[in-house]
Amino acid sequence: MALKYVCRHCQTVIGEIRQGEVSEFQLGFHFLTPEERRDIISYNPNGDVTVKVVCDYCKEALDANPELSLLANPLQ
């Protein structure tokens, strides 16, 4: 199982965890509401998990241009 962190806007892979079993508790997923979990975490058929986050580049762009957050894919 691999856990991959990907930017939700530009699709850049930010990081990947490829070790055996890492619990959702260790990753802090237990702090998320069910709605947040559905929005942020995707479970792939091959057993991998994708976590959608925002990379530093996109965060800076969104902070400097808040109107971009109204677009579906603002930075693509």
Phi and psi in radians as a Rosetta constraint file:
Dihedral C 1 N 2 CA 2 C 2 CIRCULARHARMONIC -2.088 0.35
Dihedral N 2 CA 2 C 2 N 3 CIRCULARHARMONIC 2.548 0.35
Dihedral C 2 N 3 CA 3 C 3 CIRCULARHARMONIC -2.019 0.35
Dihedral N 3 CA 3 C 3 N 4 CIRCULARHARMONIC 2.057 0.35
Dihedral C 3 N 4 CA 4 C 4 CIRCULARHARMONIC -2.032 0.35
Dihedral N 4 CA 4 C 4 N 5 CIRCULARHARMONIC 2.245 0.35
Dihedral C 4 N 5 CA 5 C 5 CIRCULARHARMONIC -1.701 0.35
Dihedral N 5 CA 5 C 5 N 6 CIRCULARHARMONIC 2.144 0.35
Dihedral C 5 N 6 CA 6 C 6 CIRCULARHARMONIC -2.250 0.35
Dihedral N 6 CA 6 C 6 N 7 CIRCULARHARMONIC 2.435 0.35
Dihedral C 6 N 7 CA 7 C 7 CIRCULARHARMONIC -1.192 0.35
Dihedral N 7 CA 7 C 7 N 8 CIRCULARHARMONIC 2.254 0.35
Dihedral C 7 N 8 CA 8 C 8 CIRCULARHARMONIC -1.206 0.35
Dihedral N 8 CA 8 C 8 N 9 CIRCULARHARMONIC -0.297 0.35
Dihedral C 8 N 9 CA 9 C 9 CIRCULARHARMONIC -1.746 0.35
Dihedral N 9 CA 9 C 9 N 10 CIRCULARHARMONIC -0.919 0.35
Dihedral C 9 N 10 CA 10 C 10 CIRCULARHARMONIC -1.779 0.35
Dihedral N 10 CA 10 C 10 N 11 CIRCULARHARMONIC -0.070 0.35
Dihedral C 10 N 11 CA 11 C 11 CIRCULARHARMONIC 1.172 0.35
Dihedral N 11 CA 11 C 11 N 12 CIRCULARHARMONIC 0.284 0.35
Dihedral C 11 N 12 CA 12 C 12 CIRCULARHARMONIC -1.231 0.35
Dihedral N 12 CA 12 C 12 N 13 CIRCULARHARMONIC 2.340 0.35
Dihedral C 12 N 13 CA 13 C 13 CIRCULARHARMONIC -1.332 0.35
Dihedral N 13 CA 13 C 13 N 14 CIRCULARHARMONIC 2.093 0.35
Dihedral C 13 N 14 CA 14 C 14 CIRCULARHARMONIC -1.584 0.35
Dihedral N 14 CA 14 C 14 N 15 CIRCULARHARMONIC -0.603 0.35
Dihedral C 14 N 15 CA 15 C 15 CIRCULARHARMONIC -3.010 0.35
Dihedral N 15 CA 15 C 15 N 16 CIRCULARHARMONIC 2.906 0.35
Dihedral C 15 N 16 CA 16 C 16 CIRCULARHARMONIC -2.584 0.35
Dihedral N 16 CA 16 C 16 N 17 CIRCULARHARMONIC 2.410 0.35
Dihedral C 16 N 17 CA 17 C 17 CIRCULARHARMONIC -1.970 0.35
Dihedral N 17 CA 17 C 17 N 18 CIRCULARHARMONIC 2.126 0.35
Dihedral C 17 N 18 CA 18 C 18 CIRCULARHARMONIC -2.065 0.35
Dihedral N 18 CA 18 C 18 N 19 CIRCULARHARMONIC 0.375 0.35
Dihedral C 18 N 19 CA 19 C 19 CIRCULARHARMONIC -1.530 0.35
Dihedral N 19 CA 19 C 19 N 20 CIRCULARHARMONIC 2.922 0.35
Dihedral C 19 N 20 CA 20 C 20 CIRCULARHARMONIC -0.787 0.35
Dihedral N 20 CA 20 C 20 N 21 CIRCULARHARMONIC -1.946 0.35
Dihedral C 20 N 21 CA 21 C 21 CIRCULARHARMONIC -1.719 0.35
Dihedral N 21 CA 21 C 21 N 22 CIRCULARHARMONIC 2.038 0.35
Dihedral C 21 N 22 CA 22 C 22 CIRCULARHARMONIC -2.031 0.35
Dihedral N 22 CA 22 C 22 N 23 CIRCULARHARMONIC 2.167 0.35
Dihedral C 22 N 23 CA 23 C 23 CIRCULARHARMONIC -1.369 0.35
Dihedral N 23 CA 23 C 23 N 24 CIRCULARHARMONIC 2.692 0.35
Dihedral C 23 N 24 CA 24 C 24 CIRCULARHARMONIC -1.098 0.35
Dihedral N 24 CA 24 C 24 N 25 CIRCULARHARMONIC -0.500 0.35
Dihedral C 24 N 25 CA 25 C 25 CIRCULARHARMONIC -1.139 0.35
Dihedral N 25 CA 25 C 25 N 26 CIRCULARHARMONIC -0.782 0.35
Dihedral C 25 N 26 CA 26 C 26 CIRCULARHARMONIC -1.091 0.35
Dihedral N 26 CA 26 C 26 N 27 CIRCULARHARMONIC -0.549 0.35
Dihedral C 26 N 27 CA 27 C 27 CIRCULARHARMONIC -1.490 0.35
Dihedral N 27 CA 27 C 27 N 28 CIRCULARHARMONIC -0.157 0.35
Dihedral C 27 N 28 CA 28 C 28 CIRCULARHARMONIC 1.477 0.35
Dihedral N 28 CA 28 C 28 N 29 CIRCULARHARMONIC 0.198 0.35
Dihedral C 28 N 29 CA 29 C 29 CIRCULARHARMONIC -1.134 0.35
Dihedral N 29 CA 29 C 29 N 30 CIRCULARHARMONIC -0.402 0.35
Dihedral C 29 N 30 CA 30 C 30 CIRCULARHARMONIC -1.156 0.35
Dihedral N 30 CA 30 C 30 N 31 CIRCULARHARMONIC -0.270 0.35
Dihedral C 30 N 31 CA 31 C 31 CIRCULARHARMONIC -1.406 0.35
Dihedral N 31 CA 31 C 31 N 32 CIRCULARHARMONIC -0.247 0.35
Dihedral C 31 N 32 CA 32 C 32 CIRCULARHARMONIC -1.412 0.35
Dihedral N 32 CA 32 C 32 N 33 CIRCULARHARMONIC 2.533 0.35
Dihedral C 32 N 33 CA 33 C 33 CIRCULARHARMONIC -1.315 0.35
Dihedral N 33 CA 33 C 33 N 34 CIRCULARHARMONIC 2.843 0.35
Dihedral C 33 N 34 CA 34 C 34 CIRCULARHARMONIC -0.973 0.35
Dihedral N 34 CA 34 C 34 N 35 CIRCULARHARMONIC -0.678 0.35
Dihedral C 34 N 35 CA 35 C 35 CIRCULARHARMONIC -1.144 0.35
Dihedral N 35 CA 35 C 35 N 36 CIRCULARHARMONIC -0.750 0.35
Dihedral C 35 N 36 CA 36 C 36 CIRCULARHARMONIC -1.100 0.35
Dihedral N 36 CA 36 C 36 N 37 CIRCULARHARMONIC -0.711 0.35
Dihedral C 36 N 37 CA 37 C 37 CIRCULARHARMONIC -1.055 0.35
Dihedral N 37 CA 37 C 37 N 38 CIRCULARHARMONIC -0.778 0.35
Dihedral C 37 N 38 CA 38 C 38 CIRCULARHARMONIC -1.106 0.35
Dihedral N 38 CA 38 C 38 N 39 CIRCULARHARMONIC -0.615 0.35
Dihedral C 38 N 39 CA 39 C 39 CIRCULARHARMONIC -1.369 0.35
Dihedral N 39 CA 39 C 39 N 40 CIRCULARHARMONIC -0.578 0.35
Dihedral C 39 N 40 CA 40 C 40 CIRCULARHARMONIC -1.742 0.35
Dihedral N 40 CA 40 C 40 N 41 CIRCULARHARMONIC -0.643 0.35
Dihedral C 40 N 41 CA 41 C 41 CIRCULARHARMONIC -1.922 0.35
Dihedral N 41 CA 41 C 41 N 42 CIRCULARHARMONIC 2.282 0.35
Dihedral C 41 N 42 CA 42 C 42 CIRCULARHARMONIC -2.107 0.35
Dihedral N 42 CA 42 C 42 N 43 CIRCULARHARMONIC 2.299 0.35
Dihedral C 42 N 43 CA 43 C 43 CIRCULARHARMONIC -1.777 0.35
Dihedral N 43 CA 43 C 43 N 44 CIRCULARHARMONIC 2.044 0.35
Dihedral C 43 N 44 CA 44 C 44 CIRCULARHARMONIC -1.527 0.35
Dihedral N 44 CA 44 C 44 N 45 CIRCULARHARMONIC 2.647 0.35
Dihedral C 44 N 45 CA 45 C 45 CIRCULARHARMONIC -0.996 0.35
Dihedral N 45 CA 45 C 45 N 46 CIRCULARHARMONIC -0.512 0.35
Dihedral C 45 N 46 CA 46 C 46 CIRCULARHARMONIC -1.419 0.35
Dihedral N 46 CA 46 C 46 N 47 CIRCULARHARMONIC 0.046 0.35
Dihedral C 46 N 47 CA 47 C 47 CIRCULARHARMONIC 1.712 0.35
Dihedral N 47 CA 47 C 47 N 48 CIRCULARHARMONIC -0.178 0.35
Dihedral C 47 N 48 CA 48 C 48 CIRCULARHARMONIC -1.315 0.35
Dihedral N 48 CA 48 C 48 N 49 CIRCULARHARMONIC 2.768 0.35
Dihedral C 48 N 49 CA 49 C 49 CIRCULARHARMONIC -2.159 0.35
Dihedral N 49 CA 49 C 49 N 50 CIRCULARHARMONIC 2.345 0.35
Dihedral C 49 N 50 CA 50 C 50 CIRCULARHARMONIC -1.968 0.35
Dihedral N 50 CA 50 C 50 N 51 CIRCULARHARMONIC 2.259 0.35
Dihedral C 50 N 51 CA 51 C 51 CIRCULARHARMONIC -1.989 0.35
Dihedral N 51 CA 51 C 51 N 52 CIRCULARHARMONIC 2.086 0.35
Dihedral C 51 N 52 CA 52 C 52 CIRCULARHARMONIC -1.543 0.35
Dihedral N 52 CA 52 C 52 N 53 CIRCULARHARMONIC 2.109 0.35
Dihedral C 52 N 53 CA 53 C 53 CIRCULARHARMONIC -2.273 0.35
Dihedral N 53 CA 53 C 53 N 54 CIRCULARHARMONIC -3.004 0.35
Dihedral C 53 N 54 CA 54 C 54 CIRCULARHARMONIC -2.090 0.35
Dihedral N 54 CA 54 C 54 N 55 CIRCULARHARMONIC 2.189 0.35
Dihedral C 54 N 55 CA 55 C 55 CIRCULARHARMONIC -1.277 0.35
Dihedral N 55 CA 55 C 55 N 56 CIRCULARHARMONIC 2.880 0.35
Dihedral C 55 N 56 CA 56 C 56 CIRCULARHARMONIC -1.046 0.35
Dihedral N 56 CA 56 C 56 N 57 CIRCULARHARMONIC -0.719 0.35
Dihedral C 56 N 57 CA 57 C 57 CIRCULARHARMONIC -1.051 0.35
Dihedral N 57 CA 57 C 57 N 58 CIRCULARHARMONIC -0.855 0.35
Dihedral C 57 N 58 CA 58 C 58 CIRCULARHARMONIC -1.184 0.35
Dihedral N 58 CA 58 C 58 N 59 CIRCULARHARMONIC -0.636 0.35
Dihedral C 58 N 59 CA 59 C 59 CIRCULARHARMONIC -1.078 0.35
Dihedral N 59 CA 59 C 59 N 60 CIRCULARHARMONIC -0.773 0.35
Dihedral C 59 N 60 CA 60 C 60 CIRCULARHARMONIC -1.093 0.35
Dihedral N 60 CA 60 C 60 N 61 CIRCULARHARMONIC -0.748 0.35
Dihedral C 60 N 61 CA 61 C 61 CIRCULARHARMONIC -1.119 0.35
Dihedral N 61 CA 61 C 61 N 62 CIRCULARHARMONIC -0.727 0.35
Dihedral C 61 N 62 CA 62 C 62 CIRCULARHARMONIC -1.221 0.35
Dihedral N 62 CA 62 C 62 N 63 CIRCULARHARMONIC -0.646 0.35
Dihedral C 62 N 63 CA 63 C 63 CIRCULARHARMONIC -1.142 0.35
Dihedral N 63 CA 63 C 63 N 64 CIRCULARHARMONIC -0.673 0.35
Dihedral C 63 N 64 CA 64 C 64 CIRCULARHARMONIC -1.354 0.35
Dihedral N 64 CA 64 C 64 N 65 CIRCULARHARMONIC -0.410 0.35
Dihedral C 64 N 65 CA 65 C 65 CIRCULARHARMONIC -2.384 0.35
Dihedral N 65 CA 65 C 65 N 66 CIRCULARHARMONIC 1.307 0.35
Dihedral C 65 N 66 CA 66 C 66 CIRCULARHARMONIC -0.991 0.35
Dihedral N 66 CA 66 C 66 N 67 CIRCULARHARMONIC -0.436 0.35
Dihedral C 66 N 67 CA 67 C 67 CIRCULARHARMONIC -1.136 0.35
Dihedral N 67 CA 67 C 67 N 68 CIRCULARHARMONIC -0.366 0.35
Dihedral C 67 N 68 CA 68 C 68 CIRCULARHARMONIC -1.121 0.35
Dihedral N 68 CA 68 C 68 N 69 CIRCULARHARMONIC -0.483 0.35
Dihedral C 68 N 69 CA 69 C 69 CIRCULARHARMONIC -1.166 0.35
Dihedral N 69 CA 69 C 69 N 70 CIRCULARHARMONIC -0.240 0.35
Dihedral C 69 N 70 CA 70 C 70 CIRCULARHARMONIC -1.436 0.35
Dihedral N 70 CA 70 C 70 N 71 CIRCULARHARMONIC -0.256 0.35
Dihedral C 70 N 71 CA 71 C 71 CIRCULARHARMONIC -1.522 0.35
Dihedral N 71 CA 71 C 71 N 72 CIRCULARHARMONIC 2.653 0.35
Dihedral C 71 N 72 CA 72 C 72 CIRCULARHARMONIC -1.095 0.35
Dihedral N 72 CA 72 C 72 N 73 CIRCULARHARMONIC -0.892 0.35
Dihedral C 72 N 73 CA 73 C 73 CIRCULARHARMONIC -2.249 0.35
Dihedral N 73 CA 73 C 73 N 74 CIRCULARHARMONIC 1.386 0.35
Dihedral C 73 N 74 CA 74 C 74 CIRCULARHARMONIC -1.104 0.35
Dihedral N 74 CA 74 C 74 N 75 CIRCULARHARMONIC -0.491 0.35
Dihedral C 74 N 75 CA 75 C 75 CIRCULARHARMONIC -2.005 0.35
Dihedral N 75 CA 75 C 75 N 76 CIRCULARHARMONIC 0.331 0.35
